[in-house]
Amino acid sequence: MGEATERALSFTGKKELLVVGGVAANKRLSDILVSICKRHNCAFFVAPKEYAGDCGSQISWLGLLESSKKNGVQLADTFVRQSWRIDTVEVPY
């Protein structure tokens, strides 16, 4: 995730990074992101620990919205590989 974040900061030129959700509770990841932000002269913000969690209902709602779209993908047609690198996956926006 650190490498992906660094690539995103380099590509976009953004000067602020906000970490929320479950990853915000990960101290080691925060340390890595702080280091990356220093190299990019970027301000780093992280959600307070009491708010740093994934909300299953929000994730489910997003899934429902996505699946109801005209161009949605059937579950049987989806796949994920943990070994994917962010620079090798085509994301059609």
Biopython code that builds the backbone (N, CA, C, O; Angstrom):
import numpy as np
from Bio.PDB.StructureBuilder import StructureBuilder

atoms = [
    (1, "MET", "N", (0.821, -1.186, 0.000)),
    (1, "MET", "CA", (0.000, 0.000, 0.000)),
    (1, "MET", "C", (0.870, 1.257, 0.000)),
    (1, "MET", "O", (0.497, 2.278, -0.578)),
    (2, "GLY", "N", (2.010, 1.176, 0.640)),
    (2, "GLY", "CA", (2.918, 2.316, 0.646)),
    (2, "GLY", "C", (3.381, 2.671, -0.752)),
    (2, "GLY", "O", (3.397, 3.843, -1.128)),
    (3, "GLU", "N", (3.762, 1.653, -1.530)),
    (3, "GLU", "CA", (4.218, 1.894, -2.896)),
    (3, "GLU", "C", (3.106, 2.506, -3.743)),
    (3, "GLU", "O", (3.350, 3.432, -4.517)),
    (4, "ALA", "N", (1.897, 1.992, -3.598)),
    (4, "ALA", "CA", (0.763, 2.523, -4.359)),
    (4, "ALA", "C", (0.490, 3.976, -3.982)),
    (4, "ALA", "O", (0.189, 4.799, -4.846)),
    (5, "THR", "N", (0.593, 4.288, -2.702)),
    (5, "THR", "CA", (0.373, 5.658, -2.238)),
    (5, "THR", "C", (1.443, 6.588, -2.786)),
    (5, "THR", "O", (1.145, 7.699, -3.222)),
    (6, "GLU", "N", (2.688, 6.130, -2.761)),
    (6, "GLU", "CA", (3.772, 6.970, -3.275)),
    (6, "GLU", "C", (3.594, 7.240, -4.767)),
    (6, "GLU", "O", (3.818, 8.357, -5.231)),
    (7, "ARG", "N", (3.197, 6.230, -5.502)),
    (7, "ARG", "CA", (2.953, 6.418, -6.936)),
    (7, "ARG", "C", (1.816, 7.413, -7.157)),
    (7, "ARG", "O", (1.895, 8.266, -8.042)),
    (8, "ALA", "N", (0.764, 7.303, -6.355)),
    (8, "ALA", "CA", (-0.380, 8.210, -6.492)),
    (8, "ALA", "C", (0.019, 9.649, -6.183)),
    (8, "ALA", "O", (-0.386, 10.573, -6.890)),
    (9, "LEU", "N", (0.813, 9.842, -5.129)),
    (9, "LEU", "CA", (1.258, 11.196, -4.786)),
    (9, "LEU", "C", (2.135, 11.770, -5.893)),
    (9, "LEU", "O", (2.012, 12.944, -6.241)),
    (10, "SER", "N", (3.019, 10.944, -6.445)),
    (10, "SER", "CA", (3.885, 11.400, -7.534)),
    (10, "SER", "C", (3.068, 11.769, -8.765)),
    (10, "SER", "O", (3.320, 12.788, -9.408)),
    (11, "PHE", "N", (2.096, 10.940, -9.083)),
    (11, "PHE", "CA", (1.286, 11.145, -10.278)),
    (11, "PHE", "C", (0.377, 12.362, -10.159)),
    (11, "PHE", "O", (0.240, 13.131, -11.111)),
    (12, "THR", "N", (-0.248, 12.542, -8.989)),
    (12, "THR", "CA", (-1.239, 13.610, -8.828)),
    (12, "THR", "C", (-0.652, 14.925, -8.343)),
    (12, "THR", "O", (-1.224, 15.989, -8.578)),
    (13, "GLY", "N", (0.496, 14.853, -7.661)),
    (13, "GLY", "CA", (1.074, 16.069, -7.095)),
    (13, "GLY", "C", (0.324, 16.578, -5.875)),
    (13, "GLY", "O", (0.543, 17.710, -5.443)),
    (14, "LYS", "N", (-0.554, 15.764, -5.316)),
    (14, "LYS", "CA", (-1.321, 16.165, -4.125)),
    (14, "LYS", "C", (-0.371, 16.417, -2.962)),
    (14, "LYS", "O", (0.692, 15.804, -2.876)),
    (15, "LYS", "N", (-0.757, 17.318, -2.073)),
    (15, "LYS", "CA", (0.094, 17.699, -0.945)),
    (15, "LYS", "C", (-0.530, 17.357, 0.399)),
    (15, "LYS", "O", (-0.051, 17.816, 1.435)),
    (16, "GLU", "N", (-1.589, 16.559, 0.398)),
    (16, "GLU", "CA", (-2.221, 16.089, 1.637)),
    (16, "GLU", "C", (-2.620, 14.633, 1.453)),
    (16, "GLU", "O", (-3.048, 14.220, 0.376)),
    (17, "LEU", "N", (-2.470, 13.857, 2.538)),
    (17, "LEU", "CA", (-2.896, 12.461, 2.529)),
    (17, "LEU", "C", (-3.704, 12.204, 3.787)),
    (17, "LEU", "O", (-3.233, 12.460, 4.895)),
    (18, "LEU", "N", (-4.916, 11.701, 3.622)),
    (18, "LEU", "CA", (-5.796, 11.362, 4.735)),
    (18, "LEU", "C", (-6.041, 9.865, 4.710)),
    (18, "LEU", "O", (-6.479, 9.324, 3.695)),
    (19, "VAL", "N", (-5.761, 9.185, 5.829)),
    (19, "VAL", "CA", (-5.948, 7.742, 5.928)),
    (19, "VAL", "C", (-7.136, 7.485, 6.844)),
    (19, "VAL", "O", (-7.164, 7.961, 7.979)),
    (20, "VAL", "N", (-8.115, 6.734, 6.352)),
    (20, "VAL", "CA", (-9.328, 6.424, 7.111)),
    (20, "VAL", "C", (-9.637, 4.936, 6.976)),
    (20, "VAL", "O", (-8.975, 4.223, 6.223)),
    (21, "GLY", "N", (-10.635, 4.481, 7.703)),
    (21, "GLY", "CA", (-11.047, 3.082, 7.625)),
    (21, "GLY", "C", (-10.120, 2.182, 8.424)),
    (21, "GLY", "O", (-9.365, 2.643, 9.279)),
    (22, "GLY", "N", (-10.190, 0.905, 8.134)),
    (22, "GLY", "CA", (-9.411, -0.081, 8.873)),
    (22, "GLY", "C", (-7.912, 0.140, 8.804)),
    (22, "GLY", "O", (-7.202, -0.120, 9.776)),
    (23, "VAL", "N", (-7.420, 0.619, 7.661)),
    (23, "VAL", "CA", (-5.978, 0.833, 7.525)),
    (23, "VAL", "C", (-5.476, 1.959, 8.423)),
    (23, "VAL", "O", (-4.285, 2.019, 8.726)),
    (24, "ALA", "N", (-6.368, 2.850, 8.853)),
    (24, "ALA", "CA", (-5.964, 3.954, 9.731)),
    (24, "ALA", "C", (-5.529, 3.449, 11.101)),
    (24, "ALA", "O", (-4.812, 4.151, 11.815)),
    (25, "ALA", "N", (-5.947, 2.255, 11.476)),
    (25, "ALA", "CA", (-5.572, 1.684, 12.774)),
    (25, "ALA", "C", (-4.220, 0.981, 12.724)),
    (25, "ALA", "O", (-3.716, 0.547, 13.760)),
    (26, "ASN", "N", (-3.634, 0.862, 11.553)),
    (26, "ASN", "CA", (-2.378, 0.142, 11.380)),
    (26, "ASN", "C", (-1.201, 1.089, 11.606)),
    (26, "ASN", "O", (-0.883, 1.905, 10.741)),
    (27, "LYS", "N", (-0.559, 0.981, 12.758)),
    (27, "LYS", "CA", (0.535, 1.886, 13.139)),
    (27, "LYS", "C", (1.726, 1.748, 12.194)),
    (27, "LYS", "O", (2.322, 2.753, 11.807)),
    (28, "ARG", "N", (2.076, 0.536, 11.822)),
    (28, "ARG", "CA", (3.222, 0.329, 10.923)),
    (28, "ARG", "C", (2.960, 0.990, 9.569)),
    (28, "ARG", "O", (3.845, 1.638, 9.010)),
    (29, "LEU", "N", (1.765, 0.828, 9.053)),
    (29, "LEU", "CA", (1.430, 1.466, 7.783)),
    (29, "LEU", "C", (1.496, 2.981, 7.916)),
    (29, "LEU", "O", (1.994, 3.659, 7.017)),
    (30, "SER", "N", (1.000, 3.521, 9.027)),
    (30, "SER", "CA", (1.074, 4.969, 9.248)),
    (30, "SER", "C", (2.516, 5.449, 9.245)),
    (30, "SER", "O", (2.821, 6.498, 8.678)),
    (31, "ASP", "N", (3.409, 4.686, 9.879)),
    (31, "ASP", "CA", (4.833, 5.055, 9.893)),
    (31, "ASP", "C", (5.400, 5.098, 8.472)),
    (31, "ASP", "O", (6.146, 6.013, 8.124)),
    (32, "ILE", "N", (5.046, 4.115, 7.663)),
    (32, "ILE", "CA", (5.508, 4.075, 6.271)),
    (32, "ILE", "C", (4.967, 5.275, 5.499)),
    (32, "ILE", "O", (5.702, 5.916, 4.748)),
    (33, "LEU", "N", (3.680, 5.579, 5.685)),
    (33, "LEU", "CA", (3.058, 6.691, 4.958)),
    (33, "LEU", "C", (3.606, 8.040, 5.401)),
    (33, "LEU", "O", (3.735, 8.952, 4.584)),
    (34, "VAL", "N", (3.931, 8.179, 6.687)),
    (34, "VAL", "CA", (4.556, 9.417, 7.175)),
    (34, "VAL", "C", (5.884, 9.634, 6.455)),
    (34, "VAL", "O", (6.185, 10.745, 6.019)),
    (35, "SER", "N", (6.672, 8.574, 6.332)),
    (35, "SER", "CA", (7.960, 8.658, 5.646)),
    (35, "SER", "C", (7.781, 9.061, 4.181)),
    (35, "SER", "O", (8.523, 9.896, 3.663)),
    (36, "ILE", "N", (6.807, 8.470, 3.531)),
    (36, "ILE", "CA", (6.518, 8.808, 2.132)),
    (36, "ILE", "C", (6.092, 10.267, 2.014)),
    (36, "ILE", "O", (6.542, 10.980, 1.117)),
    (37, "CYS", "N", (5.227, 10.708, 2.919)),
    (37, "CYS", "CA", (4.749, 12.094, 2.881)),
    (37, "CYS", "C", (5.890, 13.082, 3.095)),
    (37, "CYS", "O", (5.906, 14.151, 2.484)),
    (38, "LYS", "N", (6.833, 12.738, 3.949)),
    (38, "LYS", "CA", (7.991, 13.620, 4.160)),
    (38, "LYS", "C", (8.785, 13.774, 2.869)),
    (38, "LYS", "O", (9.213, 14.877, 2.528)),
    (39, "ARG", "N", (8.982, 12.675, 2.151)),
    (39, "ARG", "CA", (9.735, 12.730, 0.889)),
    (39, "ARG", "C", (9.014, 13.568, -0.164)),
    (39, "ARG", "O", (9.651, 14.153, -1.040)),
    (40, "HIS", "N", (7.697, 13.624, -0.077)),
    (40, "HIS", "CA", (6.906, 14.345, -1.079)),
    (40, "HIS", "C", (6.410, 15.698, -0.572)),
    (40, "HIS", "O", (5.577, 16.342, -1.210)),
    (41, "ASN", "N", (6.930, 16.123, 0.580)),
    (41, "ASN", "CA", (6.506, 17.398, 1.167)),
    (41, "ASN", "C", (4.980, 17.468, 1.235)),
    (41, "ASN", "O", (4.354, 18.424, 0.776)),
    (42, "CYS", "N", (4.414, 16.428, 1.819)),
    (42, "CYS", "CA", (2.971, 16.228, 1.848)),
    (42, "CYS", "C", (2.497, 16.129, 3.299)),
    (42, "CYS", "O", (3.121, 15.437, 4.104)),
    (43, "ALA", "N", (1.416, 16.803, 3.636)),
    (43, "ALA", "CA", (0.850, 16.724, 4.991)),
    (43, "ALA", "C", (0.161, 15.373, 5.170)),
    (43, "ALA", "O", (-0.506, 14.888, 4.256)),
    (44, "PHE", "N", (0.322, 14.765, 6.347)),
    (44, "PHE", "CA", (-0.249, 13.445, 6.631)),
    (44, "PHE", "C", (-1.282, 13.569, 7.738)),
    (44, "PHE", "O", (-1.021, 14.164, 8.784)),
    (45, "PHE", "N", (-2.458, 13.000, 7.497)),
    (45, "PHE", "CA", (-3.530, 12.990, 8.491)),
    (45, "PHE", "C", (-4.070, 11.573, 8.609)),
    (45, "PHE", "O", (-4.177, 10.857, 7.613)),
    (46, "VAL", "N", (-4.412, 11.169, 9.834)),
    (46, "VAL", "CA", (-4.974, 9.841, 10.051)),
    (46, "VAL", "C", (-6.184, 9.973, 10.967)),
    (46, "VAL", "O", (-6.173, 10.762, 11.912)),
    (47, "ALA", "N", (-7.220, 9.202, 10.684)),
    (47, "ALA", "CA", (-8.429, 9.235, 11.509)),
    (47, "ALA", "C", (-8.101, 8.759, 12.923)),
    (47, "ALA", "O", (-7.276, 7.861, 13.092)),
    (48, "PRO", "N", (-8.736, 9.348, 13.943)),
    (48, "PRO", "CA", (-8.539, 8.870, 15.318)),
    (48, "PRO", "C", (-8.902, 7.391, 15.422)),
    (48, "PRO", "O", (-9.798, 6.908, 14.730)),
    (49, "LYS", "N", (-8.197, 6.685, 16.293)),
    (49, "LYS", "CA", (-8.359, 5.230, 16.396)),
    (49, "LYS", "C", (-9.813, 4.807, 16.631)),
    (49, "LYS", "O", (-10.249, 3.778, 16.116)),
    (50, "GLU", "N", (-10.565, 5.602, 17.411)),
    (50, "GLU", "CA", (-11.954, 5.211, 17.680)),
    (50, "GLU", "C", (-12.832, 5.255, 16.425)),
    (50, "GLU", "O", (-13.922, 4.683, 16.402)),
    (51, "TYR", "N", (-12.350, 5.934, 15.391)),
    (51, "TYR", "CA", (-13.095, 5.995, 14.131)),
    (51, "TYR", "C", (-12.408, 5.195, 13.024)),
    (51, "TYR", "O", (-12.873, 5.179, 11.884)),
    (52, "ALA", "N", (-11.320, 4.546, 13.356)),
    (52, "ALA", "CA", (-10.517, 3.832, 12.361)),
    (52, "ALA", "C", (-10.970, 2.382, 12.267)),
    (52, "ALA", "O", (-10.350, 1.493, 12.851)),
    (53, "GLY", "N", (-12.013, 2.155, 11.559)),
    (53, "GLY", "CA", (-12.508, 0.796, 11.360)),
    (53, "GLY", "C", (-13.307, 0.732, 10.080)),
    (53, "GLY", "O", (-13.782, 1.748, 9.571)),
    (54, "ASP", "N", (-13.446, -0.454, 9.575)),
    (54, "ASP", "CA", (-14.272, -0.637, 8.388)),
    (54, "ASP", "C", (-15.712, -0.838, 8.825)),
    (54, "ASP", "O", (-15.980, -1.539, 9.801)),
    (55, "CYS", "N", (-16.618, -0.237, 8.116)),
    (55, "CYS", "CA", (-18.036, -0.343, 8.438)),
    (55, "CYS", "C", (-18.688, -1.270, 7.417)),
    (55, "CYS", "O", (-18.842, -0.918, 6.248)),
    (56, "GLY", "N", (-19.062, -2.444, 7.872)),
    (56, "GLY", "CA", (-19.654, -3.439, 6.983)),
    (56, "GLY", "C", (-20.883, -2.947, 6.252)),
    (56, "GLY", "O", (-21.098, -3.296, 5.092)),
    (57, "SER", "N", (-21.698, -2.135, 6.923)),
    (57, "SER", "CA", (-22.918, -1.653, 6.264)),
    (57, "SER", "C", (-22.585, -0.691, 5.123)),
    (57, "SER", "O", (-23.272, -0.691, 4.101)),
    (58, "GLN", "N", (-21.542, 0.129, 5.280)),
    (58, "GLN", "CA", (-21.146, 1.029, 4.199)),
    (58, "GLN", "C", (-20.598, 0.241, 3.014)),
    (58, "GLN", "O", (-20.902, 0.544, 1.861)),
    (59, "ILE", "N", (-19.794, -0.765, 3.308)),
    (59, "ILE", "CA", (-19.233, -1.599, 2.243)),
    (59, "ILE", "C", (-20.353, -2.332, 1.509)),
    (59, "ILE", "O", (-20.348, -2.416, 0.281)),
    (60, "SER", "N", (-21.313, -2.863, 2.270)),
    (60, "SER", "CA", (-22.448, -3.568, 1.664)),
    (60, "SER", "C", (-23.295, -2.635, 0.806)),
    (60, "SER", "O", (-23.718, -3.005, -0.289)),
    (61, "TRP", "N", (-23.542, -1.423, 1.304)),
    (61, "TRP", "CA", (-24.350, -0.454, 0.556)),
    (61, "TRP", "C", (-23.669, -0.109, -0.768)),
    (61, "TRP", "O", (-24.325, -0.047, -1.808)),
    (62, "LEU", "N", (-22.362, 0.115, -0.731)),
    (62, "LEU", "CA", (-21.633, 0.405, -1.962)),
    (62, "LEU", "C", (-21.747, -0.765, -2.932)),
    (62, "LEU", "O", (-21.937, -0.567, -4.132)),
    (63, "GLY", "N", (-21.632, -1.987, -2.410)),
    (63, "GLY", "CA", (-21.788, -3.165, -3.260)),
    (63, "GLY", "C", (-23.158, -3.226, -3.903)),
    (63, "GLY", "O", (-23.283, -3.562, -5.081)),
    (64, "LEU", "N", (-24.191, -2.900, -3.131)),
    (64, "LEU", "CA", (-25.558, -2.878, -3.663)),
    (64, "LEU", "C", (-25.696, -1.828, -4.763)),
    (64, "LEU", "O", (-26.280, -2.096, -5.812)),
    (65, "LEU", "N", (-25.158, -0.636, -4.520)),
    (65, "LEU", "CA", (-25.227, 0.425, -5.525)),
    (65, "LEU", "C", (-24.496, 0.014, -6.800)),
    (65, "LEU", "O", (-25.005, 0.198, -7.906)),
    (66, "GLU", "N", (-23.300, -0.545, -6.634)),
    (66, "GLU", "CA", (-22.519, -0.967, -7.798)),
    (66, "GLU", "C", (-23.238, -2.063, -8.583)),
    (66, "GLU", "O", (-23.273, -2.027, -9.813)),
    (67, "SER", "N", (-23.806, -3.029, -7.878)),
    (67, "SER", "CA", (-24.450, -4.151, -8.571)),
    (67, "SER", "C", (-25.748, -3.742, -9.256)),
    (67, "SER", "O", (-26.197, -4.422, -10.179)),
    (68, "SER", "N", (-26.354, -2.642, -8.820)),
    (68, "SER", "CA", (-27.605, -2.200, -9.436)),
    (68, "SER", "C", (-27.373, -1.336, -10.673)),
    (68, "SER", "O", (-28.325, -0.997, -11.377)),
    (69, "LYS", "N", (-26.132, -0.980, -10.942)),
    (69, "LYS", "CA", (-25.818, -0.166, -12.119)),
    (69, "LYS", "C", (-26.045, -0.964, -13.399)),
    (69, "LYS", "O", (-25.916, -2.188, -13.421)),
    (70, "LYS", "N", (-26.375, -0.263, -14.432)),
    (70, "LYS", "CA", (-26.627, -0.890, -15.723)),
    (70, "LYS", "C", (-25.415, -1.707, -16.194)),
    (70, "LYS", "O", (-25.573, -2.787, -16.764)),
    (71, "ASN", "N", (-24.226, -1.193, -15.957)),
    (71, "ASN", "CA", (-23.008, -1.864, -16.406)),
    (71, "ASN", "C", (-22.343, -2.657, -15.291)),
    (71, "ASN", "O", (-21.139, -2.906, -15.347)),
    (72, "GLY", "N", (-23.094, -3.051, -14.298)),
    (72, "GLY", "CA", (-22.533, -3.805, -13.181)),
    (72, "GLY", "C", (-21.956, -5.136, -13.630)),
    (72, "GLY", "O", (-22.250, -5.617, -14.725)),
    (73, "VAL", "N", (-21.139, -5.721, -12.782)),
    (73, "VAL", "CA", (-20.496, -6.999, -13.072)),
    (73, "VAL", "C", (-21.149, -8.080, -12.224)),
    (73, "VAL", "O", (-21.369, -7.888, -11.028)),
    (74, "GLN", "N", (-21.456, -9.202, -12.834)),
    (74, "GLN", "CA", (-22.001, -10.333, -12.098)),
    (74, "GLN", "C", (-20.906, -10.920, -11.208)),
    (74, "GLN", "O", (-19.742, -10.974, -11.604)),
    (75, "LEU", "N", (-21.279, -11.356, -10.019)),
    (75, "LEU", "CA", (-20.315, -11.907, -9.076)),
    (75, "LEU", "C", (-19.484, -13.021, -9.708)),
    (75, "LEU", "O", (-18.279, -13.107, -9.472)),
    (76, "ALA", "N", (-20.109, -13.856, -10.495)),
    (76, "ALA", "CA", (-19.393, -14.967, -11.137)),
    (76, "ALA", "C", (-18.316, -14.483, -12.109)),
    (76, "ALA", "O", (-17.388, -15.226, -12.430)),
    (77, "ASP", "N", (-18.439, -13.236, -12.578)),
    (77, "ASP", "CA", (-17.477, -12.688, -13.536)),
    (77, "ASP", "C", (-16.372, -11.875, -12.872)),
    (77, "ASP", "O", (-15.549, -11.275, -13.564)),
    (78, "THR", "N", (-16.340, -11.847, -11.559)),
    (78, "THR", "CA", (-15.321, -11.070, -10.855)),
    (78, "THR", "C", (-14.194, -11.976, -10.384)),
    (78, "THR", "O", (-14.377, -13.181, -10.212)),
    (79, "PHE", "N", (-13.045, -11.389, -10.181)),
    (79, "PHE", "CA", (-11.906, -12.129, -9.652)),
    (79, "PHE", "C", (-10.886, -11.141, -9.096)),
    (79, "PHE", "O", (-10.813, -9.996, -9.542)),
    (80, "VAL", "N", (-10.116, -11.580, -8.141)),
    (80, "VAL", "CA", (-9.079, -10.762, -7.515)),
    (80, "VAL", "C", (-7.866, -11.648, -7.290)),
    (80, "VAL", "O", (-7.997, -12.818, -6.929)),
    (81, "ARG", "N", (-6.708, -11.093, -7.501)),
    (81, "ARG", "CA", (-5.462, -11.795, -7.190)),
    (81, "ARG", "C", (-4.670, -10.932, -6.220)),
    (81, "ARG", "O", (-4.379, -9.774, -6.520)),
    (82, "GLN", "N", (-4.320, -11.475, -5.069)),
    (82, "GLN", "CA", (-3.580, -10.701, -4.072)),
    (82, "GLN", "C", (-2.231, -10.238, -4.588)),
    (82, "GLN", "O", (-1.702, -9.230, -4.119)),
    (83, "SER", "N", (-1.673, -10.951, -5.535)),
    (83, "SER", "CA", (-0.336, -10.611, -6.027)),
    (83, "SER", "C", (-0.350, -9.521, -7.097)),
    (83, "SER", "O", (0.708, -9.151, -7.607)),
    (84, "TRP", "N", (-1.531, -8.998, -7.447)),
    (84, "TRP", "CA", (-1.589, -7.935, -8.444)),
    (84, "TRP", "C", (-0.767, -6.738, -8.009)),
    (84, "TRP", "O", (-0.769, -6.366, -6.836)),
    (85, "ARG", "N", (-0.075, -6.143, -8.945)),
    (85, "ARG", "CA", (0.624, -4.882, -8.699)),
    (85, "ARG", "C", (-0.234, -3.769, -9.289)),
    (85, "ARG", "O", (-0.849, -3.935, -10.342)),
    (86, "ILE", "N", (-0.265, -2.657, -8.610)),
    (86, "ILE", "CA", (-1.150, -1.563, -9.017)),
    (86, "ILE", "C", (-0.850, -1.062, -10.428)),
    (86, "ILE", "O", (-1.744, -0.560, -11.108)),
    (87, "ASP", "N", (0.397, -1.194, -10.870)),
    (87, "ASP", "CA", (0.756, -0.691, -12.191)),
    (87, "ASP", "C", (0.524, -1.711, -13.307)),
    (87, "ASP", "O", (0.852, -1.441, -14.463)),
    (88, "THR", "N", (-0.039, -2.886, -12.977)),
    (88, "THR", "CA", (-0.285, -3.897, -14.005)),
    (88, "THR", "C", (-1.769, -4.215, -14.187)),
    (88, "THR", "O", (-2.123, -5.044, -15.025)),
    (89, "VAL", "N", (-2.625, -3.573, -13.422)),
    (89, "VAL", "CA", (-4.054, -3.861, -13.484)),
    (89, "VAL", "C", (-4.760, -2.740, -14.242)),
    (89, "VAL", "O", (-4.619, -1.566, -13.902)),
    (90, "GLU", "N", (-5.516, -3.111, -15.267)),
    (90, "GLU", "CA", (-6.273, -2.112, -16.014)),
    (90, "GLU", "C", (-7.548, -1.778, -15.251)),
    (90, "GLU", "O", (-8.327, -2.667, -14.906)),
    (91, "VAL", "N", (-7.755, -0.493, -14.990)),
    (91, "VAL", "CA", (-8.956, -0.036, -14.295)),
    (91, "VAL", "C", (-9.699, 0.901, -15.244)),
    (91, "VAL", "O", (-9.280, 2.044, -15.431)),
    (92, "PRO", "N", (-10.791, 0.436, -15.844)),
    (92, "PRO", "CA", (-11.526, 1.271, -16.800)),
    (92, "PRO", "C", (-12.443, 2.261, -16.084)),
    (92, "PRO", "O", (-13.538, 1.894, -15.659)),
    (93, "TYR", "N", (-12.007, 3.496, -15.950)),
    (93, "TYR", "CA", (-12.810, 4.515, -15.273)),
    (93, "TYR", "C", (-13.839, 5.076, -16.215)),
    (93, "TYR", "O", (-14.616, 5.950, -15.830)),
]
sb = StructureBuilder()
sb.init_structure("model")
sb.init_model(0)
sb.init_chain("A")
sb.init_seg("    ")
for serial, (resi, resn, name, xyz) in enumerate(atoms, 1):
    if name == "N":
        sb.init_residue(resn, " ", resi, " ")
    sb.init_atom(name, np.array(xyz, "f"), 0.0, 1.0, " ", f" {name:<3s}", serial, name[0])
structure = sb.get_structure()
